[in-house]
Structures are given as structure tokens and as C-alpha cells.
Amino acid sequence: MTLTTEDRLALDDLVQRYALLVDQRELSAVGELFTPDARLRLPDPPAELDPCVEVRGRPAVVAALGRLSGFASTFHAVVGRIADSAGPDQATGRVACTAHHLGVAEDGQARDLTWYLHYDDAYARVGGRWLIAERSLSVEAITTGPVRRVRTIER
């Protein structure tokens, strides 16, 4: 079984929507992109770059993503995505992303903490809509650098 063009477009929209909604801090809307019983696995950078923490269910996913509120803003740039069928109404995928975490340090200097990462995903079509059933985030590299100015996201 292969994914149709419509399926691939819907999965691409799901991935892009996740990135944009996270950056806009619309975490309730992000939660709606996951199945009710979804599993999210996260690393603990910089100590651990592979997934080592797991949460289950939409409320736990939203709470885990709430950690981003410590940054003035974020910018997730999806740089590549593949998806494959895993059976009827199921798919798997890998998403490559550059995630900028922008903030102002105690010394007043704006900084960009950049993660080069990928997500390993499992998707499920529920009620005719593709959702994230499982997402595992792995970080490949971390860089930091100065930033001239940061716009703080309105929460």
C-alpha cells in the first residue's frame, strides 16, 4: 500500500502546522494535532541528545511543550520530510528540522540556541484526518550564537 498524493499533502500540512503552531505558542492547537493517546519522546539536551523522557496523551504533550515558554521565541524550520505507508490509515515519517530557541541572557545579550534535529513519527488517520500518534525527537547538534535583537512572542 502506498500513500496517495492527497495523503502526502495532508501529512506535509500536519508537520508544517506543528512547527508553526509551536512557534506561535498555540499549544492547545498543537495538542489537537496528536491522537488522544499519543506518545511523545524527548531528549534532555545538552546531557542527552536521544529521546529519554516519554509522555503520553494530549494533555501531557501540551504540558511538555510548555517548557518552550522559557524562550522569548522559537523558529522551527522544517528542512525535509519523508513519509511511508505503514498499513491502512497508518504511516511513518522522518522530519528534519532546525529549531532556533531565542532568548535574552542575564547579561542582556540576545542568544540563539539552535538544535539540528529530527523527528521519527508514526501517524494515524482518525476520522479522516491525519494525526501524530508517536513522535520521537533526537538532536544531532547544538550551537549557540549572538543575536542582535529578539521579538518576544505574545502569549
N, C-alpha and C positions, 0 to 999 in steps of 0.2 A: 504494500500500500504506500502510495506517495502523497505528499501534501499538495493540494491544489494551489493555484496562483492566489486564489482568494484566502486560503489558509495562511499562506506565506505573508501576504499583505496584513492580515489580521495579527499575526504573531509579531511582525515588524512594528506595527502600531502599538501593541502591548509593551514591547521593550522600550520604544521611544517615549511612550506615555509615562512609564515608570520613571525614567530618568527626569523628564520634565516636571512631573508632579513632586518628586523628591526635592528637586531644586527649588520649587515654589513652596515647599513645606506644607503641601496639601496632603498630609499623611493619612487622613481618613479616606481620601480618594485613592491613595496608594494601596491601602488595605483592601479596597474593593477590587483591585487587580489580582488578588490572591484567592485561591479556593478557601472556603471556610476552615478547612483543616490543614492548611498549607504548612510547610516546613521551611524555615529559613535558617541557613547555617552561615555563621560569620567568623572571620578571623579576629585576632586581638593584636593588631599592629601596635608598635613595631615588634613586639615579642614573638608573635605567632602570625605568619602570613597565610597559613592554610586554615580552613574552617575548623574551629574548635569549640564554638558556642552554638547551641541549637535552640530555637524557639519554635513553637507550634501554635497555629491558629491565628486568625486575623488580628485580634487584639494584641497578641504577643508580638506579631510582626510590626504593627504600628508603634508599639512601645519601644521595640529595639531600634527602629529607625529614628525615634525621638532623640537619640544620642546626637544626631546631627545638629540639634538646636544650639550646641556649644560653638558653632561656627557662625560667622556673620553671614556667609552664604556658601553655596556649593554650586559646582558646574560639572555635570556628568555629560561627557561627550562619548556617545556610542560610536565606535570606530569600525565595528564589524559584527556580523551575526550570521550564524548558520542554524538551520532547523531541519530535523528529520522526523518522519513519522515513526511513532512507537506503537501503532495499532489504531483501531477506531477511536476517534476523539482523544487521542494522546499523541504527544510529540516531545522530543527532547531538543535542546539547543545549547549553544555556547555563545556568549556575548562578550566581546572585547570592549573595554571602556577605559577612558582616562577620567578620573574623578578628582576635581580640584576642590579642596576644602580651604576656604579663605577666612582669615581672622586677623585680629589685631593683638599682638603680644603685649605683655605688661610694659615693655619699653616704648609702646606706641607705634612700633613698626608693623605694618601690614605684611602678612606672610601667606604663602600658598603652599599648603601641604598636599602634594599630588600623589595619588595612588594610580599605578598602572595595574589594572585588574581584569579578571574575567569572572563571569557568572556561568555556572553549569546549571541549566534549568530543566525542569520537567513541566510540561504544560498539559492542561486538561480542558476539553471543550465542555462547558457546563451551560445548559440552557441555550445552546447555540453560540456561546461566547467563549473565546479562548482566555484562560486564566493561568496564573503561575501556581502550580501545585507544589513545586520544590525549587528552591534557589540556594545555591552554594556559592559564596563569594571567596575568591582567592586573590591575594595581592602578589603581583610579580615583582614590583619595585616601588620604592617610596622616595620621593625627592621633596626638598623644600627650597623655597626661594623668596626673595623680597617681592613685594607688590607695591606699586605707587599709591593706590587708593582702592578701597573696597566699599561697595554699596551693600549695606545691610539689608537682608531680605525682610520684608514686612511679615510678621507672623500673625 
